[in-house]
Structures are given as structure tokens and as C-alpha cells.
């Protein structure tokens, strides 16, 4: 099994993100490759996580297909046989890539939350509100909210994202688009929440990104992965404490425990943390898809 830190393909590299390398295929299409990099608190860590890129890629493809009736997405193909001939010699691309529509991204992260956890819990403790949304008094950590809420943030290219109230989102993208982003985000969250409940998983929260393909609003980036979501095991769920998660939160918790100040340079993760993280990514893949993960 080859760990992929970064890729060097004979294409124009548009962006090397925290986890994905994005290339231009032609005027209308991009090639997105998921590496084994991992980030936390908006900083890329020195370690690679075995199989992580494959899990992220395959899970996004799984969800893109599931949610097509709610909104179209950017996926064109993930078939290795349909890659341009000059790319077929790069065997590591198998299960790691998507050919997607080139869009004009909306520079906002659209977060849907059903439970009080993470940064939302910290915000609630300060003033009982998240992104300007007032919440009832007396809620506990990890408690289910009265109804799912939409808590957008800015999409920062450097540093941390900043919370946006709905009014601030309207000022940023316009009232009509702000309402559309909220509506679709909550619709996908509820669809996924019900789907995952049957699998014994609680979807605490998740983030979406959108873009325009021509004049059409579509879903882009990744979808309902352990990098973009908090997944909890239903049978272990307990209100009033942080949960044992099946996602990247496991790494965040370790970094908080060692008092890392959440800015570069990032510390190297111990071998046991890397191994456990890889296991969690594979476990959530298998629970969601019902398929056995093949360690290629």
C-alpha cells in the first residue's frame, strides 16, 4: 500500500489543498486527487494516514450518488478506464480521483448541526447562541438540538474560518442564495441523518460546499466524509460529555490533550494515533456503505 503525500501529474496544478490536489483537465473539467494528508484546526499535520484518501474519495462518491435527487453535484466520473491516456500509468490514482465539473465556488462553508458539540458547544457556553441563533437554556454537551440549525462560516484560505450570522451571509452572497444554501444544507443533513440512523450512526454535524456550473447551483468538494462530518456510534451515545467519534475528531482530541496551540508547526502524531485514525476511517466507510474495505 502506497501512502500518497502529494501528486505530481503532467497537468496544470491549480491548487494543493489541505488534503486534495486539484488539476485542470480542460476548460470545463478538473481532476481532484485525494491524498493521505490530514489537517486539524486548519493546519496540515506531518503524518500521513494510511487509506485515508481512498476512504474520503469513495465516501464522497457514495454520497454524491445518493443525494443527486436533492441537488446536482460536480462528479462526472471516477472510472480509471476513462482517464486520459497519459494518466493511466499512475496506478495510485485508482480509487483516489474524481473527474469533476469546473465551477465557480461560493466562498462559504455551509454547516448543518443536529447536536451541540465542538465549536458550537463552546459558543453556547459563552452566550447561548451559535452564529446568531439563540438556543434554549440548560442544554448539555452533545445534546440533540430542538431542530437542526444552519451555521455558515467564511472559507479562509489561511488561518481559521469565521462564523457568520444569517444576516452576514445574506450580505455576503445575497438573500436569495443565502436561503437556498440553508434550505439545501438542512435537506441533505436530514436525508443523511435518517439514512445513518438505520446504520447505527448519529450524524452530529457536517459541512457542505457549493459552486455555480454556468447558472446552476451544484454541490462540490467532498460530501459526508470523516473529514467534513462528526459521526457517533448510536449505541455508545451519552448526553453530557464528548463522544467517541468515528471521524477526524479523534485526532483533534489528541492535539487538544497535548496542549498544541493550534498553529504551525504541527506536531508529529504517535504511531498508535495514526493507526487508530486509519482504523476509524475504514470503520466508518464500512458502516456507511455496508461494504468491506479492500486494502489495496
C-alpha positions as a Markdown table, in Angstrom:
| # | Residue | x | y | z |
|---|---|---|---|---|
| 1 | Unk | 0.0 | 0.0 | 0.0 |
| 2 | Unk | 1.4 | 3.3 | -1.1 |
| 3 | Unk | 1.0 | 6.4 | 1.1 |
| 4 | Unk | 0.3 | 9.5 | -1.0 |
| 5 | Unk | 1.7 | 12.8 | 0.4 |
| 6 | Unk | 1.3 | 14.8 | -2.8 |
| 7 | Unk | 0.9 | 14.2 | -6.5 |
| 8 | Unk | 2.9 | 15.4 | -9.5 |
| 9 | Unk | 0.9 | 14.7 | -12.6 |
| 10 | Unk | 1.5 | 16.0 | -16.2 |
| 11 | Unk | -1.4 | 18.5 | -15.9 |
| 12 | Unk | -1.7 | 22.1 | -14.7 |
| 13 | Unk | -1.9 | 22.1 | -10.9 |
| 14 | Unk | -4.5 | 24.6 | -9.8 |
| 15 | Unk | -4.4 | 24.1 | -6.1 |
| 16 | Unk | -2.8 | 21.9 | -3.5 |
| 17 | Unk | -5.3 | 22.0 | -0.7 |
| 18 | Unk | -5.0 | 20.6 | 2.8 |
| 19 | Unk | -6.0 | 17.1 | 1.6 |
| 20 | Unk | -6.7 | 17.3 | -2.1 |
| 21 | Unk | -4.6 | 18.1 | -5.2 |
| 22 | Unk | -6.6 | 19.8 | -7.9 |
| 23 | Unk | -5.6 | 19.8 | -11.6 |
| 24 | Unk | -7.1 | 21.3 | -14.7 |
| 25 | Unk | -8.1 | 18.7 | -17.3 |
| 26 | Unk | -9.6 | 21.1 | -19.8 |
| 27 | Unk | -11.7 | 24.3 | -19.8 |
| 28 | Unk | -14.7 | 22.6 | -18.3 |
| 29 | Unk | -13.2 | 19.7 | -16.2 |
| 30 | Unk | -11.0 | 19.3 | -13.2 |
| 31 | Unk | -9.2 | 16.3 | -11.8 |
| 32 | Unk | -9.3 | 16.1 | -8.0 |
| 33 | Unk | -7.0 | 13.6 | -6.2 |
| 34 | Unk | -7.4 | 12.7 | -2.5 |
| 35 | Unk | -4.1 | 12.3 | -0.7 |
| 36 | Unk | -3.4 | 10.7 | 2.7 |
| 37 | Unk | -2.7 | 14.1 | 4.3 |
| 38 | Unk | -4.6 | 15.1 | 7.4 |
| 39 | Unk | -5.3 | 18.6 | 8.8 |
| 40 | Unk | -6.6 | 19.7 | 12.1 |
| 41 | Unk | -7.5 | 23.2 | 13.2 |
| 42 | Unk | -6.7 | 24.3 | 9.6 |
| 43 | Unk | -3.1 | 23.1 | 9.8 |
| 44 | Unk | -1.7 | 20.2 | 7.8 |
| 45 | Unk | 0.0 | 17.6 | 10.1 |
| 46 | Unk | 3.3 | 16.0 | 9.2 |
| 47 | Unk | 1.8 | 12.4 | 9.3 |
| 48 | Unk | 0.1 | 10.6 | 6.5 |
| 49 | Unk | -2.9 | 8.4 | 7.4 |
| 50 | Unk | -3.0 | 5.0 | 5.6 |
| 51 | Unk | -6.0 | 4.6 | 3.3 |
| 52 | Unk | -7.5 | 8.0 | 4.3 |
| 53 | Unk | -7.5 | 9.5 | 0.8 |
| 54 | Unk | -9.3 | 6.4 | -0.6 |
| 55 | Unk | -11.9 | 6.4 | 2.1 |
| 56 | Unk | -12.6 | 10.1 | 1.6 |
| 57 | Unk | -12.9 | 9.8 | -2.2 |
| 58 | Unk | -15.1 | 6.7 | -2.2 |
| 59 | Unk | -17.4 | 8.0 | 0.5 |
| 60 | Unk | -17.9 | 11.3 | -1.3 |
| 61 | Unk | -18.7 | 9.4 | -4.5 |
| 62 | Unk | -21.2 | 7.2 | -2.5 |
| 63 | Unk | -23.0 | 10.2 | -1.1 |
| 64 | Unk | -22.9 | 12.2 | -4.4 |
| 65 | Unk | -24.9 | 9.4 | -6.0 |
| 66 | Unk | -27.3 | 9.1 | -3.0 |
| 67 | Unk | -28.1 | 12.9 | -2.9 |
| 68 | Unk | -28.5 | 13.6 | -6.7 |
| 69 | Unk | -32.3 | 13.9 | -6.3 |
| 70 | Unk | -31.8 | 16.7 | -3.8 |
| 71 | Unk | -29.2 | 18.7 | -5.8 |
| 72 | Unk | -26.8 | 18.0 | -8.7 |
| 73 | Unk | -23.1 | 17.7 | -7.9 |
| 74 | Unk | -19.8 | 18.2 | -9.7 |
| 75 | Unk | -19.0 | 14.5 | -10.2 |
| 76 | Unk | -18.5 | 13.4 | -13.8 |
| 77 | Unk | -16.5 | 10.2 | -13.5 |
| 78 | Unk | -14.4 | 8.1 | -11.1 |
| 79 | Unk | -13.7 | 5.3 | -13.6 |
| 80 | Unk | -10.0 | 4.7 | -14.0 |
| 81 | Unk | -10.6 | 3.4 | -17.6 |
| 82 | Unk | -11.9 | 6.9 | -18.6 |
| 83 | Unk | -8.8 | 8.8 | -17.5 |
| 84 | Unk | -6.8 | 10.4 | -20.3 |
| 85 | Unk | -4.2 | 8.0 | -21.6 |
| 86 | Unk | -1.2 | 10.0 | -20.2 |
| 87 | Unk | -2.6 | 9.4 | -16.7 |
| 88 | Unk | -3.2 | 5.7 | -16.8 |
| 89 | Unk | 0.4 | 4.9 | -15.9 |
| 90 | Unk | -0.2 | 6.5 | -12.4 |
| 91 | Unk | -1.8 | 3.4 | -10.8 |
| 92 | Unk | -2.0 | 5.2 | -7.4 |
| 93 | Unk | -4.9 | 7.2 | -8.8 |
| 94 | Unk | -7.2 | 4.2 | -8.6 |
| 95 | Unk | -10.0 | 4.9 | -6.1 |
| 96 | Unk | -8.4 | 8.3 | -5.3 |
| 97 | Unk | -9.7 | 10.6 | -8.1 |
| 98 | Unk | -12.7 | 12.3 | -9.4 |
| 99 | Unk | -13.2 | 14.0 | -12.8 |
| 100 | Unk | -15.5 | 16.9 | -11.9 |
| 101 | Unk | -17.2 | 19.9 | -13.5 |
| 102 | Unk | -15.2 | 23.1 | -13.2 |
| 103 | Unk | -17.3 | 25.5 | -11.1 |
| 104 | Unk | -17.2 | 29.0 | -9.7 |
| 105 | Unk | -17.1 | 28.2 | -5.9 |
| 106 | Unk | -19.1 | 30.1 | -3.3 |
| 107 | Unk | -16.6 | 31.0 | -0.7 |
| 108 | Unk | -18.7 | 29.9 | 2.3 |
| 109 | Unk | -18.7 | 26.7 | 4.3 |
| 110 | Unk | -22.3 | 25.6 | 4.9 |
| 111 | Unk | -22.6 | 23.7 | 8.2 |
| 112 | Unk | -25.7 | 21.9 | 9.3 |
| 113 | Unk | -25.8 | 20.8 | 13.0 |
| 114 | Unk | -28.2 | 18.5 | 14.8 |
| 115 | Unk | -26.3 | 18.2 | 18.1 |
| 116 | Unk | -24.3 | 20.5 | 20.4 |
| 117 | Unk | -20.7 | 19.7 | 20.0 |
| 118 | Unk | -17.3 | 21.1 | 19.1 |
| 119 | Unk | -17.1 | 24.8 | 18.4 |
| 120 | Unk | -20.9 | 25.0 | 18.7 |
| 121 | Unk | -20.8 | 23.8 | 22.3 |
| 122 | Unk | -18.1 | 26.4 | 23.1 |
| 123 | Unk | -20.2 | 29.2 | 21.5 |
| 124 | Unk | -23.2 | 28.0 | 23.5 |
| 125 | Unk | -21.3 | 28.1 | 26.8 |
| 126 | Unk | -20.3 | 31.8 | 26.1 |
| 127 | Unk | -23.7 | 33.3 | 25.2 |
| 128 | Unk | -26.2 | 30.5 | 24.4 |
| 129 | Unk | -26.1 | 31.2 | 20.7 |
| 130 | Unk | -24.4 | 29.9 | 17.6 |
| 131 | Unk | -23.9 | 32.1 | 14.5 |
| 132 | Unk | -26.6 | 34.5 | 15.9 |
| 133 | Unk | -29.1 | 31.6 | 16.6 |
| 134 | Unk | -30.4 | 31.8 | 20.1 |
| 135 | Unk | -30.7 | 28.4 | 21.8 |
| 136 | Unk | -32.7 | 27.3 | 24.9 |
| 137 | Unk | -31.0 | 27.4 | 28.3 |
| 138 | Unk | -29.9 | 24.3 | 30.1 |
| 139 | Unk | -28.6 | 22.3 | 27.1 |
| 140 | Unk | -25.8 | 19.9 | 27.7 |
| 141 | Unk | -22.7 | 18.9 | 25.7 |
| 142 | Unk | -23.6 | 16.5 | 22.8 |
| 143 | Unk | -27.4 | 17.1 | 23.3 |
| 144 | Unk | -29.7 | 16.9 | 20.4 |
| 145 | Unk | -30.9 | 20.3 | 19.3 |
| 146 | Unk | -34.6 | 21.0 | 19.2 |
| 147 | Unk | -34.2 | 21.1 | 15.4 |
| 148 | Unk | -31.2 | 21.1 | 13.1 |
| 149 | Unk | -29.6 | 24.5 | 12.6 |
| 150 | Unk | -27.6 | 26.1 | 9.7 |
| 151 | Unk | -24.3 | 27.7 | 10.9 |
| 152 | Unk | -22.3 | 29.0 | 8.0 |
| 153 | Unk | -18.7 | 30.2 | 8.2 |
| 154 | Unk | -16.3 | 32.1 | 5.9 |
| 155 | Unk | -13.9 | 29.9 | 3.9 |
| 156 | Unk | -10.5 | 31.1 | 4.8 |
| 157 | Unk | -7.5 | 30.2 | 2.6 |
| 158 | Unk | -5.2 | 30.9 | 5.5 |
| 159 | Unk | -6.0 | 30.9 | 9.2 |
| 160 | Unk | -9.3 | 29.9 | 10.7 |
| 161 | Unk | -12.8 | 30.2 | 9.3 |
| 162 | Unk | -15.1 | 32.7 | 11.0 |
| 163 | Unk | -18.7 | 32.2 | 12.0 |
| 164 | Unk | -21.4 | 34.1 | 10.0 |
| 165 | Unk | -24.8 | 35.1 | 11.2 |
| 166 | Unk | -27.5 | 34.5 | 8.6 |
| 167 | Unk | -27.7 | 38.3 | 8.1 |
| 168 | Unk | -24.0 | 38.4 | 7.4 |
| 169 | Unk | -24.3 | 35.5 | 4.9 |
| 170 | Unk | -27.1 | 37.5 | 3.1 |
| 171 | Unk | -24.8 | 40.5 | 2.9 |
| 172 | Unk | -22.1 | 38.3 | 1.5 |
| 173 | Unk | -24.0 | 36.3 | -1.1 |
| 174 | Unk | -27.4 | 37.9 | -1.4 |
| 175 | Unk | -30.7 | 36.9 | 0.3 |
| 176 | Unk | -31.9 | 34.5 | -2.3 |
| 177 | Unk | -28.7 | 32.5 | -2.4 |
| 178 | Unk | -28.4 | 32.5 | 1.4 |
| 179 | Unk | -31.9 | 31.0 | 1.7 |
| 180 | Unk | -31.1 | 28.4 | -1.0 |
| 181 | Unk | -27.8 | 27.3 | 0.7 |
| 182 | Unk | -29.7 | 27.0 | 4.1 |
| 183 | Unk | -32.5 | 25.0 | 2.6 |
| 184 | Unk | -30.3 | 22.5 | 0.7 |
| 185 | Unk | -27.8 | 22.1 | 3.5 |
| 186 | Unk | -30.6 | 21.2 | 6.0 |
| 187 | Unk | -32.3 | 18.9 | 3.5 |
| 188 | Unk | -29.1 | 16.9 | 2.8 |
| 189 | Unk | -28.4 | 16.8 | 6.6 |
| 190 | Unk | -31.9 | 15.4 | 7.3 |
| 191 | Unk | -31.6 | 12.9 | 4.5 |
| 192 | Unk | -28.2 | 11.6 | 5.7 |
| 193 | Unk | -29.3 | 11.7 | 9.3 |
| 194 | Unk | -32.2 | 9.3 | 8.7 |
| 195 | Unk | -30.1 | 7.1 | 6.4 |
| 196 | Unk | -27.3 | 6.8 | 9.0 |
| 197 | Unk | -29.7 | 6.2 | 11.9 |
| 198 | Unk | -30.6 | 2.9 | 10.3 |
| 199 | Unk | -26.8 | 2.1 | 10.3 |
| 200 | Unk | -26.5 | 2.8 | 14.0 |
| 201 | Unk | -24.7 | 6.1 | 13.4 |
| 202 | Unk | -25.6 | 9.6 | 14.6 |
| 203 | Unk | -24.7 | 12.4 | 12.3 |
| 204 | Unk | -23.8 | 15.2 | 14.7 |
| 205 | Unk | -22.9 | 17.8 | 12.1 |
| 206 | Unk | -21.4 | 18.2 | 8.6 |
| 207 | Unk | -20.3 | 20.8 | 6.2 |
| 208 | Unk | -21.1 | 21.4 | 2.5 |
| 209 | Unk | -19.6 | 23.5 | -0.2 |
| 210 | Unk | -21.4 | 24.7 | -3.3 |
| 211 | Unk | -20.5 | 26.3 | -6.6 |
| 212 | Unk | -22.0 | 27.6 | -9.8 |
| 213 | Unk | -21.7 | 25.5 | -13.0 |
| 214 | Unk | -22.9 | 28.0 | -15.5 |
| 215 | Unk | -26.0 | 29.4 | -13.8 |
| 216 | Unk | -26.8 | 26.2 | -11.9 |
| 217 | Unk | -26.0 | 25.8 | -8.2 |
| 218 | Unk | -24.4 | 22.5 | -7.5 |
| 219 | Unk | -22.7 | 20.6 | -4.7 |
| 220 | Unk | -18.9 | 20.5 | -4.9 |
| 221 | Unk | -15.8 | 19.4 | -2.9 |
| 222 | Unk | -16.4 | 16.5 | -0.5 |
| 223 | Unk | -19.6 | 15.1 | 1.0 |
| 224 | Unk | -20.4 | 13.5 | 4.4 |
| 225 | Unk | -16.9 | 12.2 | 5.0 |
| 226 | Unk | -15.0 | 11.8 | 8.3 |
| 227 | Unk | -13.1 | 15.0 | 7.4 |
| 228 | Unk | -16.2 | 17.1 | 6.9 |
| 229 | Unk | -18.6 | 15.5 | 9.5 |
| 230 | Unk | -18.9 | 14.2 | 13.1 |
| 231 | Unk | -20.1 | 10.6 | 13.2 |
| 232 | Unk | -21.0 | 9.0 | 16.5 |
| 233 | Unk | -22.0 | 5.4 | 17.3 |
| 234 | Unk | -25.6 | 5.3 | 18.3 |
| 235 | Unk | -25.2 | 2.6 | 21.0 |
| 236 | Unk | -22.4 | 4.5 | 22.8 |
| 237 | Unk | -24.1 | 7.9 | 22.7 |
| 238 | Unk | -24.4 | 9.7 | 26.0 |
| 239 | Unk | -25.6 | 13.3 | 26.7 |
| 240 | Unk | -23.4 | 15.5 | 28.8 |
| 241 | Unk | -19.9 | 14.6 | 27.5 |
| 242 | Unk | -17.8 | 14.5 | 24.4 |
| 243 | Unk | -18.4 | 11.4 | 22.2 |
| 244 | Unk | -16.1 | 8.7 | 21.0 |
| 245 | Unk | -16.2 | 9.7 | 17.3 |
| 246 | Unk | -15.6 | 7.8 | 14.0 |
| 247 | Unk | -14.0 | 10.8 | 12.3 |
| 248 | Unk | -11.2 | 13.3 | 12.5 |
| 249 | Unk | -12.3 | 14.5 | 15.9 |
| 250 | Unk | -10.1 | 11.7 | 17.4 |
| 251 | Unk | -7.0 | 13.5 | 16.1 |
| 252 | Unk | -8.3 | 16.9 | 17.3 |
| 253 | Unk | -8.9 | 15.5 | 20.8 |
| 254 | Unk | -5.3 | 14.2 | 20.9 |
| 255 | Unk | -3.9 | 17.6 | 19.9 |
| 256 | Unk | -6.0 | 19.3 | 22.5 |
| 257 | Unk | -4.8 | 16.8 | 25.1 |
| 258 | Unk | -1.1 | 17.7 | 24.4 |
| 259 | Unk | -1.9 | 21.4 | 24.5 |
| 260 | Unk | -0.8 | 22.2 | 21.0 |
| 261 | Unk | -1.6 | 25.9 | 20.4 |
| 262 | Unk | -3.4 | 25.2 | 17.1 |
| 263 | Unk | -0.9 | 26.9 | 14.8 |
| 264 | Unk | 2.2 | 25.8 | 12.8 |
| 265 | Unk | 4.4 | 23.9 | 13.3 |
| 266 | Unk | 2.1 | 20.9 | 13.8 |
| 267 | Unk | 3.4 | 18.1 | 16.0 |
| 268 | Unk | 4.1 | 14.6 | 14.7 |
| 269 | Unk | 1.4 | 12.1 | 15.7 |
| 270 | Unk | 2.5 | 9.0 | 17.6 |
| 271 | Unk | 2.2 | 5.7 | 15.6 |
| 272 | Unk | -0.7 | 4.5 | 17.7 |
| 273 | Unk | -2.7 | 7.6 | 17.0 |
| 274 | Unk | -2.0 | 7.2 | 13.2 |
| 275 | Unk | -3.0 | 3.6 | 13.3 |
| 276 | Unk | -6.2 | 4.2 | 15.3 |
| 277 | Unk | -7.2 | 7.1 | 13.0 |
| 278 | Unk | -6.8 | 4.9 | 9.9 |
| 279 | Unk | -8.9 | 2.2 | 11.6 |
| 280 | Unk | -11.6 | 4.8 | 12.3 |
| 281 | Unk | -11.8 | 6.0 | 8.7 |
| 282 | Unk | -12.0 | 2.4 | 7.5 |
| 283 | Unk | -14.7 | 1.5 | 10.1 |
| 284 | Unk | -16.9 | 4.4 | 9.2 |
| 285 | Unk | -16.6 | 3.6 | 5.5 |
| 286 | Unk | -17.7 | 0.0 | 6.2 |
| 287 | Unk | -20.6 | 1.1 | 8.5 |
| 288 | Unk | -21.9 | 3.7 | 6.0 |
| 289 | Unk | -21.6 | 1.7 | 2.7 |
| 290 | Unk | -22.1 | -1.8 | 4.1 |
| 291 | Unk | -19.1 | -2.9 | 2.1 |
| 292 | Unk | -15.8 | -4.4 | 3.2 |
| 293 | Unk | -12.9 | -2.0 | 2.6 |
| 294 | Unk | -10.3 | -3.6 | 0.4 |
| 295 | Unk | -6.8 | -2.6 | 1.4 |
| 296 | Unk | -5.2 | -2.3 | -2.0 |
